Amino acid sequence: MMTRRRSLLALALLPAAAAATTADDALAAAMREAVGDAAITDGGITLRAPTTAENGGQVPVTILAESPMTAADHVTAIHVFATANPTPGVASFRLTPLLARAEVQTRIRLAEAQRIIVLAQMNDGRVRRATAEIRVTTGGCLT
């Protein structure tokens, strides 16, 4: 039997749990929209980002996917996701084998301290992943 205190505690935690589930669902949907149901493997990507960003409005990120960038073996897209942003899909970049290397440099907005996930799609359907935890002192997104 549940006591009144446990009931109130459960009700207080319910919105936080629902928000976490909603955020996880939004992230999963955004990743599925970007790469479909392809199997994702870790590695093959160098992700450079600060461990602490003073301003969440402009966090520098450099992504380098290992690939010879030939017609037979190249990166077709790089996708960036932020796990705690109001909209998890941050950016997508399309690449061709005409590029010398699969490298992207950009600045992204982060609402709060969170993990960023980078996916690199290969021309043969493989998907590689890299992640980084970034602390943010001043959030850069409005909700």
KEKE-3310 file (N, C-alpha, C; in steps of 0.2 Angstrom, whole numbers, plus 5000, padded with zeros to 4 digits):
npx = (5004:5003:5009:5004:5015:5024:5015:5014:5028:5029:5021:5027:5039:5034:5032:5046:5051:5042:5046:5059:5058:5051:5061:5070:5063:5061:5074:5078:5069:5073:5086:5083:5076:5086:5096:5089:5085:5098:5111:5121:5138:5151:5165:5178:5177:5183:5180:5180:5177:5174:5176:5170:5159:5159:5149:5134:5128:5136:5145:5160:5163:5172:5172:5179:5178:5184:5189:5193:5188:5184:5176:5172:5172:5166:5161:5144:5136:5135:5129:5123:5118:5110:5107:5099:5094:5080:5076:5082:5090:5103:5112:5114:5125:5129:5140:5152:5162:5171:5177:5192:5193:5183:5178:5171:5168:5160:5149:5138:5122:5119:5107:5110:5121:5126:5126:5133:5130:5137:5134:5140:5137:5140:5144:5140:5130:5134:5135:5143:5147:5151:5153:5152:5153:5147:5149:5139:5140:5132:5117:5112:5100:5083:5068)
npy = (4994:5011:5025:5042:5051:5044:5044:5057:5060:5052:5058:5070:5067:5062:5072:5075:5063:5060:5071:5067:5055:5060:5068:5058:5051:5060:5062:5049:5048:5059:5054:5042:5047:5053:5043:5032:5014:5009:5000:5006:5010:5012:5023:5028:5041:5057:5068:5085:5095:5108:5104:5112:5125:5142:5150:5145:5148:5148:5136:5129:5115:5102:5090:5075:5062:5046:5042:5037:5044:5041:5037:5024:5022:5032:5046:5050:5059:5069:5070:5080:5079:5085:5081:5087:5098:5108:5105:5091:5088:5095:5099:5094:5088:5086:5076:5073:5062:5070:5079:5082:5077:5070:5082:5093:5109:5119:5129:5127:5128:5126:5121:5118:5109:5094:5080:5078:5070:5063:5057:5048:5044:5032:5028:5015:5012:5009:5016:5027:5032:5045:5053:5067:5074:5090:5104:5118:5135:5146:5145:5143:5142:5146:5141)
npz = (5000:4996:5004:5008:5007:4998:4987:4984:4981:4970:4961:4960:4953:4941:4930:4927:4923:4912:4904:4901:4894:4883:4878:4875:4865:4855:4851:4847:4836:4828:4825:4818:4807:4801:4797:4795:4799:4800:4806:4819:4823:4834:4833:4821:4819:4822:4834:4839:4852:4864:4882:4891:4888:4887:4881:4876:4865:4854:4851:4846:4835:4828:4816:4810:4799:4796:4781:4764:4754:4741:4725:4727:4741:4752:4763:4764:4772:4786:4802:4816:4833:4847:4864:4874:4869:4863:4850:4844:4832:4826:4815:4798:4785:4769:4759:4746:4735:4729:4738:4747:4760:4773:4782:4794:4800:4812:4821:4835:4844:4861:4873:4886:4898:4890:4880:4864:4849:4835:4819:4805:4789:4778:4760:4758:4766:4780:4796:4807:4824:4835:4851:4863:4879:4884:4894:4898:4902:4900:4893:4876:4869:4867:4874)
capx = (5000:5006:5008:5003:5022:5026:5011:5016:5034:5028:5018:5032:5044:5031:5034:5053:5051:5039:5050:5065:5055:5049:5067:5073:5059:5063:5081:5078:5065:5078:5091:5080:5074:5093:5099:5084:5086:5104:5115:5126:5144:5156:5172:5179:5176:5186:5175:5183:5173:5176:5173:5166:5158:5157:5143:5130:5125:5141:5150:5164:5164:5175:5171:5183:5176:5189:5187:5197:5184:5184:5170:5170:5172:5166:5155:5139:5132:5137:5123:5125:5112:5111:5103:5095:5091:5073:5076:5089:5093:5107:5114:5116:5130:5130:5147:5153:5169:5175:5180:5198:5192:5176:5179:5166:5169:5154:5147:5131:5119:5117:5103:5112:5126:5123:5130:5132:5131:5138:5133:5143:5134:5145:5140:5138:5125:5136:5134:5148:5145:5155:5149:5156:5149:5149:5146:5138:5139:5126:5113:5111:5093:5077:5063)
capy = (5000:5017:5030:5048:5054:5041:5046:5064:5060:5049:5063:5076:5065:5061:5077:5075:5056:5061:5075:5063:5050:5064:5070:5052:5049:5065:5061:5043:5050:5063:5050:5038:5051:5055:5037:5026:5009:5007:4998:5011:5007:5018:5024:5030:5048:5061:5074:5090:5100:5110:5101:5117:5130:5148:5153:5139:5151:5147:5131:5126:5108:5100:5083:5072:5055:5043:5039:5038:5049:5039:5035:5017:5022:5039:5048:5054:5064:5070:5073:5082:5079:5087:5077:5091:5104:5108:5101:5087:5088:5102:5100:5089:5090:5081:5076:5069:5060:5076:5082:5079:5073:5071:5086:5098:5113:5123:5131:5125:5131:5121:5124:5117:5104:5089:5075:5078:5064:5064:5051:5048:5039:5030:5026:5008:5011:5009:5022:5027:5037:5048:5057:5071:5078:5097:5108:5124:5139:5150:5142:5146:5140:5148:5136)
capz = (5000:4995:5009:5005:5005:4992:4982:4982:4978:4963:4957:4959:4949:4935:4924:4925:4919:4906:4900:4899:4889:4877:4875:4872:4859:4850:4849:4843:4830:4824:4822:4813:4801:4797:4795:4795:4803:4799:4812:4821:4826:4837:4830:4814:4818:4827:4836:4843:4855:4871:4887:4894:4883:4890:4878:4873:4858:4849:4853:4841:4834:4822:4815:4804:4798:4793:4774:4758:4750:4734:4723:4730:4748:4755:4768:4761:4776:4793:4806:4823:4837:4854:4867:4878:4865:4862:4844:4845:4826:4825:4808:4793:4780:4763:4756:4740:4735:4726:4744:4749:4766:4776:4788:4795:4806:4813:4828:4836:4850:4865:4878:4893:4898:4887:4876:4857:4845:4828:4815:4798:4784:4772:4754:4758:4771:4786:4800:4812:4829:4840:4856:4867:4884:4884:4900:4896:4907:4898:4888:4870:4866:4870:4874)
cpx = (5004:5005:5007:5010:5024:5022:5013:5023:5034:5025:5023:5037:5041:5033:5041:5054:5048:5043:5056:5063:5054:5056:5070:5070:5061:5070:5081:5074:5070:5083:5089:5078:5081:5096:5095:5085:5093:5108:5121:5132:5148:5162:5172:5178:5180:5182:5179:5178:5175:5173:5168:5165:5155:5150:5139:5128:5130:5147:5154:5164:5167:5174:5175:5181:5182:5187:5192:5194:5185:5177:5167:5169:5172:5160:5150:5135:5135:5131:5125:5118:5114:5106:5098:5092:5083:5071:5082:5093:5097:5109:5115:5120:5130:5137:5147:5160:5173:5179:5187:5198:5185:5177:5174:5168:5163:5153:5140:5129:5117:5113:5106:5118:5122:5128:5128:5133:5132:5138:5136:5140:5139:5140:5138:5133:5127:5135:5139:5145:5151:5151:5154:5151:5152:5145:5145:5136:5133:5123:5112:5105:5088:5072:5056)
cpy = (5006:5022:5037:5052:5051:5043:5053:5064:5057:5054:5069:5073:5063:5065:5076:5068:5057:5065:5071:5058:5054:5066:5064:5050:5054:5064:5055:5044:5054:5059:5045:5041:5053:5049:5031:5021:5006:5005:5004:5008:5013:5017:5026:5038:5052:5067:5078:5095:5102:5106:5105:5123:5136:5150:5147:5142:5150:5142:5128:5118:5107:5092:5080:5064:5052:5039:5041:5044:5048:5037:5028:5017:5029:5040:5052:5059:5063:5073:5074:5082:5082:5084:5081:5097:5103:5104:5098:5087:5095:5104:5094:5092:5085:5082:5072:5067:5065:5079:5078:5075:5075:5075:5092:5102:5118:5125:5130:5128:5125:5124:5123:5111:5098:5085:5077:5072:5066:5057:5052:5043:5038:5028:5019:5006:5010:5016:5022:5033:5039:5052:5061:5074:5085:5100:5115:5129:5144:5147:5146:5145:5143:5143:5139)
cpz = (5000:5000:5005:5003:4999:4986:4979:4979:4971:4958:4955:4953:4942:4929:4922:4921:4913:4901:4897:4893:4883:4874:4871:4865:4854:4847:4845:4836:4825:4821:4817:4807:4797:4794:4794:4800:4803:4806:4813:4825:4829:4834:4823:4813:4824:4828:4841:4845:4862:4876:4891:4889:4887:4888:4874:4866:4853:4851:4847:4841:4828:4821:4809:4804:4794:4786:4769:4754:4743:4732:4726:4738:4751:4760:4764:4765:4783:4797:4813:4827:4844:4859:4872:4875:4864:4855:4844:4838:4825:4818:4804:4787:4775:4760:4750:4740:4732:4732:4745:4755:4769:4783:4788:4801:4806:4820:4829:4843:4854:4871:4885:4892:4895:4883:4868:4854:4838:4824:4808:4794:4779:4766:4754:4763:4778:4790:4806:4817:4833:4845:4860:4872:4884:4890:4897:4902:4906:4892:4882:4866:4870:4869:4873)
residu = (MET:MET:THR:ARG:ARG:ARG:SER:LEU:LEU:ALA:LEU:ALA:LEU:LEU:PRO:ALA:ALA:ALA:ALA:ALA:THR:THR:ALA:ASP:ASP:ALA:LEU:ALA:ALA:ALA:MET:ARG:GLU:ALA:VAL:GLY:ASP:ALA:ALA:ILE:THR:ASP:GLY:GLY:ILE:THR:LEU:ARG:ALA:PRO:THR:THR:ALA:GLU:ASN:GLY:GLY:GLN:VAL:PRO:VAL:THR:ILE:LEU:ALA:GLU:SER:PRO:MET:THR:ALA:ALA:ASP:HIS:VAL:THR:ALA:ILE:HIS:VAL:PHE:ALA:THR:ALA:ASN:PRO:THR:PRO:GLY:VAL:ALA:SER:PHE:ARG:LEU:THR:PRO:LEU:LEU:ALA:ARG:ALA:GLU:VAL:GLN:THR:ARG:ILE:ARG:LEU:ALA:GLU:ALA:GLN:ARG:ILE:ILE:VAL:LEU:ALA:GLN:MET:ASN:ASP:GLY:ARG:VAL:ARG:ARG:ALA:THR:ALA:GLU:ILE:ARG:VAL:THR:THR:GLY:GLY:CYS:LEU:THR)
# end
